[in-house]
Amino acid sequence: MAKFWETLGEKLADRWLQVSVPALVFWYGVALAWLADKGTSEAGRQAHKFTEQPTALQVVIVLSILIAIAASGVLVQALSIPVQRLMEGYWPPFLSPIRRRAVARIQRRNETEQQAYYQYYARMQSSPNAETALHLARLERRRKYMPARYSALMPTRFGNALKVAEERATTLYGLVPEVLWPHLRQLLPESLLQDFEESQKKLKGTVERIVWALLFTGFGYFAWWPPVIGILIVVFSYLVLPSRAYVLADLAAVSWDLHRVELYKKLRWPVPENPGDEISRGARLTSYIARGWDENSPTFTEPV
């Protein structure tokens, strides 16, 4: 029993640190801003008041502060979910006109870049050189992290990169991740799952950093520098976000490219025989898992 409580205590401590370390940094910054406004004399008076309190009350105050720090960490984690959705481009209805214009602008840029890609590709075939290869590689990378369907376009680069992670399996293989990802996930090797977890953790941490920085800008009442630092952190973190999404998109692509055949076999569904057969077979498998299938074909394969 003692071992149980020891293990539970370690897990709770790890969880508290995970939630509270960013909160501790945030409140430390707030304390510095308050100190810059009130001065060391006021800080000394507050510290003296604290030391004059009974020991029991001091313990209660310290515990209350620790609980408040942890609670602020939990609150920011909850806020990071809608904030991430906004940064992806899932905006409220009253912003629909702005969203449509942003998507149309991205589509026009995609069409321009596609024409440029074909031009550089033709030039590379006729007279290859390093500069043309560089332009071609840059355009190829931009195309890689852009949804193929216009209806899937998002108004932000971050949102488009994540949309590629969701859409690629449907575009190439007819497999819908919303339906089949839980099944595929059970078949992925541990190393790939760890990479996914680490990548998602980094993306989540970047979004939470943006939320903390936005909150920190509100303490400009005490000093001039919290808004400056907060805005700089927001800008830097937002610029980093697309690269976080690129990693997730690559990992999703690897998962479907290498392990979709195993998914077919585990579900006893006939494996596509050729690339032209992929989309129709994938769509039928998705329909079978999502809504069932009352037809006599295809015939189930042998269990593996």
C-alpha positions as MATLAB code, in Angstrom:
seq = 'MAKFWETLGEKLADRWLQVSVPALVFWYGVALAWLADKGTSEAGRQAHKFTEQPTALQVVIVLSILIAIAASGVLVQALSIPVQRLMEGYWPPFLSPIRRRAVARIQRRNETEQQAYYQYYARMQSSPNAETALHLARLERRRKYMPARYSALMPTRFGNALKVAEERATTLYGLVPEVLWPHLRQLLPESLLQDFEESQKKLKGTVERIVWALLFTGFGYFAWWPPVIGILIVVFSYLVLPSRAYVLADLAAVSWDLHRVELYKKLRWPVPENPGDEISRGARLTSYIARGWDENSPTFTEPV';
ca = [
       0.000    0.000    0.000;
       2.847    2.362    0.798;
       4.290    1.721   -2.663;
       0.939    2.613   -4.193;
       0.796    5.967   -2.416;
       4.422    6.643   -3.288;
       3.761    5.989   -6.987;
       0.567    8.054   -6.889;
       2.423   10.918   -5.241;
       5.144   10.834   -7.905;
       2.578   10.900  -10.707;
       0.694   13.786   -9.102;
       3.948   15.682   -8.615;
       4.910   15.142  -12.255;
       1.460   16.272  -13.368;
       1.629   19.361  -11.144;
       5.030   20.298  -12.546;
       3.847   19.790  -16.129;
       0.888   22.105  -15.559;
       2.496   24.570  -13.175;
       5.992   25.291  -14.543;
       4.682   27.606  -17.301;
       2.314   29.124  -14.736;
       5.206   29.700  -12.322;
       7.165   31.501  -15.052;
       4.093   33.598  -15.885;
       3.393   34.635  -12.287;
       7.078   35.283  -11.677;
       6.959   37.744  -14.575;
       3.797   39.321  -13.122;
       5.526   39.643   -9.750;
       8.491   41.391  -11.380;
       6.129   43.800  -13.144;
       4.343   44.489   -9.842;
       7.690   45.014   -8.139;
       8.750   47.458  -10.837;
       5.580   49.460  -10.179;
       5.373   49.294   -6.362;
       9.056   49.190   -5.488;
      11.045   47.085   -3.036;
       9.720   48.954    0.004;
       6.153   47.816   -0.665;
       7.379   44.268   -1.287;
       9.193   44.369    2.049;
       6.023   45.511    3.863;
       3.985   42.689    2.313;
       6.661   40.132    3.250;
       6.714   41.501    6.820;
       2.930   41.153    7.067;
       3.214   37.543    5.931;
       5.856   36.656    8.536;
       3.672   38.130   11.301;
       0.847   35.704   10.527;
       0.442   32.469   12.547;
       2.243   29.452   11.125;
      -1.007   27.673   10.260;
      -2.231   30.688    8.319;
       1.105   30.923    6.495;
       0.733   27.296    5.427;
      -2.812   27.970    4.200;
      -1.627   31.027    2.232;
       1.230   29.092    0.604;
      -1.046   26.171   -0.283;
      -3.649   28.559   -1.685;
      -1.010   30.196   -3.881;
       0.177   26.796   -5.160;
      -3.410   25.745   -5.903;
      -4.072   29.039   -7.697;
      -0.913   28.566   -9.805;
      -1.957   25.037  -10.758;
      -5.513   26.218  -11.496;
      -4.216   28.929  -13.820;
      -2.212   26.275  -15.664;
      -5.305   24.102  -16.091;
      -7.295   27.134  -17.274;
      -4.709   28.001  -19.930;
      -4.685   24.390  -21.141;
      -8.456   24.593  -21.562;
      -8.230   27.967  -23.335;
      -5.572   26.666  -25.725;
      -8.115   24.396  -27.461;
     -10.406   27.176  -28.796;
      -7.372   29.397  -29.424;
      -5.817   26.688  -31.613;
      -9.084   26.310  -33.526;
      -9.095   30.045  -34.199;
      -5.494   29.964  -35.422;
      -6.331   27.040  -37.711;
      -9.055   29.145  -39.315;
     -12.265   27.865  -37.716;
     -13.688   31.329  -37.173;
     -17.122   32.381  -35.897;
     -19.888   33.015  -38.462;
     -19.630   36.809  -38.364;
     -16.065   36.472  -39.729;
     -17.195   34.348  -42.682;
     -16.708   37.139  -45.271;
     -13.114   37.670  -44.124;
     -12.540   33.914  -44.124;
     -13.857   33.549  -47.687;
     -11.612   36.351  -48.921;
      -8.587   34.830  -47.189;
      -9.278   31.399  -48.706;
      -9.809   32.936  -52.164;
      -6.495   34.782  -51.859;
      -4.712   31.545  -50.923;
      -6.333   29.767  -53.871;
      -5.181   32.484  -56.286;
      -1.675   32.219  -54.906;
      -1.798   28.429  -55.274;
      -2.801   28.746  -58.921;
       0.019   31.220  -59.556;
       2.539   28.986  -57.824;
       1.297   25.948  -59.736;
       1.938   27.703  -63.046;
       5.369   28.777  -61.790;
       6.064   25.188  -60.728;
       5.372   23.870  -64.229;
       7.575   26.583  -65.733;
      10.482   25.822  -63.404;
       9.978   22.089  -63.976;
      10.186   22.540  -67.744;
      13.227   24.766  -67.340;
      14.839   22.135  -65.110;
      14.339   19.521  -67.799;
      15.843   21.653  -70.559;
      18.645   23.483  -68.735;
      19.074   22.373  -65.125;
      20.872   24.658  -62.698;
      21.073   25.229  -58.947;
      18.849   28.325  -58.891;
      16.032   26.611  -60.781;
      16.314   23.554  -58.539;
      16.041   25.805  -55.453;
      12.888   27.505  -56.753;
      11.410   24.141  -57.699;
      12.102   22.656  -54.260;
      10.562   25.679  -52.511;
       7.396   25.460  -54.590;
       7.199   21.699  -54.108;
       7.383   22.141  -50.330;
       4.600   24.722  -50.372;
       2.409   22.412  -52.481;
       3.107   19.525  -50.122;
       1.489   21.282  -47.168;
      -1.525   22.655  -49.034;
      -4.826   20.722  -49.321;
      -5.539   19.438  -52.815;
      -9.255   20.293  -52.704;
     -10.443   23.901  -52.726;
     -13.222   23.044  -50.255;
     -10.602   21.923  -47.742;
      -8.573   25.148  -47.836;
      -8.184   27.061  -44.589;
      -7.443   30.799  -44.257;
      -4.135   30.274  -42.397;
      -0.899   28.461  -43.230;
      -1.069   26.633  -39.901;
      -4.610   25.464  -40.593;
      -3.750   24.260  -44.095;
      -0.824   22.206  -42.820;
      -3.048   20.454  -40.277;
      -5.751   20.000  -42.903;
      -3.216   18.172  -45.101;
      -2.642   15.760  -42.219;
      -6.395   15.087  -42.156;
      -7.106   15.091  -45.902;
      -4.188   13.265  -47.500;
      -5.413    9.749  -46.703;
      -8.811   10.561  -48.230;
      -7.335   12.227  -51.319;
      -4.874    9.417  -52.126;
      -6.489    6.310  -50.664;
     -10.183    7.052  -50.079;
      -9.688    6.401  -46.349;
     -11.321    8.899  -43.992;
      -9.173    9.506  -40.882;
     -12.151   10.612  -38.752;
     -13.497    7.070  -39.127;
     -10.410    4.901  -39.469;
      -7.643    6.649  -37.508;
      -8.564    4.957  -34.172;
      -8.219    1.594  -35.912;
      -4.951    2.463  -37.651;
      -3.479    3.863  -34.457;
      -3.684    0.427  -32.837;
      -1.446   -0.963  -35.606;
       1.302    1.666  -35.519;
       4.701    0.754  -34.058;
       5.611    2.191  -30.677;
       8.344    4.397  -32.104;
       5.907    6.118  -34.482;
       3.349    6.596  -31.720;
       6.033    8.200  -29.551;
       6.942   10.552  -32.387;
       3.276   11.500  -32.707;
       2.968   12.116  -28.983;
       6.115   14.240  -28.896;
       5.023   16.263  -31.925;
       1.544   16.869  -30.522;
       3.074   17.871  -27.189;
       5.298   20.463  -28.879;
       2.403   21.890  -30.885;
       0.201   22.033  -27.778;
       2.999   23.705  -25.810;
       3.449   26.350  -28.515;
      -0.271   27.185  -28.492;
      -0.279   27.394  -24.682;
       2.743   29.710  -24.839;
       0.738   32.030  -27.073;
      -2.127   32.048  -24.549;
       0.248   32.807  -21.656;
       1.870   35.613  -23.668;
      -1.505   37.143  -24.544;
      -2.461   37.128  -20.878;
       0.893   38.663  -19.929;
       0.295   41.640  -22.206;
      -2.592   42.600  -19.927;
      -0.189   43.525  -17.114;
       1.062   46.637  -18.872;
      -0.685   48.486  -16.040;
       2.334   47.765  -13.830;
       5.156   48.344  -16.325;
       5.751   49.073  -20.016;
       7.590   45.855  -20.822;
       4.968   43.061  -20.253;
       3.055   43.985  -23.470;
       6.313   44.185  -25.435;
       7.557   40.796  -24.218;
       4.099   39.254  -24.628;
       3.699   40.444  -28.217;
       7.207   39.275  -29.157;
       6.483   35.803  -27.745;
       3.140   35.653  -29.574;
       4.717   36.599  -32.905;
       7.634   34.183  -32.552;
       5.419   31.293  -31.405;
       2.892   31.885  -34.201;
       5.673   31.803  -36.791;
       6.847   28.466  -35.346;
       3.371   26.871  -35.444;
       3.343   25.868  -39.142;
       6.587   23.907  -38.734;
       4.984   22.009  -35.838;
       2.038   21.189  -38.097;
       4.380   20.092  -40.904;
       5.851   17.423  -38.636;
       2.382   16.115  -37.762;
       1.428   16.061  -41.449;
       4.572   14.077  -42.290;
       3.932   11.583  -39.497;
       0.322   11.131  -40.621;
       1.499   10.549  -44.186;
       3.998    7.924  -43.027;
       1.309    6.182  -40.977;
      -1.133    5.827  -43.869;
       1.515    5.129  -46.529;
       3.219    2.314  -44.619;
       0.431    0.766  -42.538;
      -2.827    1.078  -44.472;
      -2.353   -2.387  -45.997;
      -2.115   -3.838  -42.508;
      -5.371   -2.033  -41.683;
      -7.099   -3.721  -44.627;
      -5.824   -7.108  -43.528;
      -6.825   -6.689  -39.891;
     -10.336   -5.691  -40.943;
     -10.417   -8.671  -43.357;
     -11.074   -6.326  -46.276;
      -9.539   -7.039  -49.707;
      -6.370   -5.034  -50.264;
      -6.446   -2.726  -53.345;
      -4.786   -4.424  -56.291;
      -3.441   -1.285  -57.987;
      -3.259    2.521  -57.465;
      -6.416    3.062  -59.503;
      -8.281    0.750  -57.132;
      -7.185    2.575  -53.960;
      -9.797    5.310  -53.677;
     -12.867    3.171  -54.394;
     -11.714    0.371  -52.049;
     -10.848    2.911  -49.354;
     -14.222    4.624  -49.648;
     -16.039    1.291  -49.332;
     -13.988    0.308  -46.289;
     -14.721    3.668  -44.675;
     -18.433    3.236  -45.354;
     -18.348   -0.302  -43.942;
     -16.769    0.816  -40.660;
     -18.847    3.981  -40.338;
     -22.305    2.674  -41.279;
     -22.091   -1.056  -41.883;
     -22.431   -2.976  -45.144;
     -25.320   -5.213  -46.147;
     -24.020   -6.383  -49.536;
     -22.534   -9.821  -50.272;
     -19.311   -8.396  -51.668;
     -16.495   -8.116  -51.162;
     -15.628  -11.473  -49.622;
     -13.732  -11.258  -46.354;
     -10.100  -12.316  -46.478;
      -8.539  -14.810  -44.112;
      -7.893  -13.455  -40.559;
      -4.304  -12.420  -39.806;
];
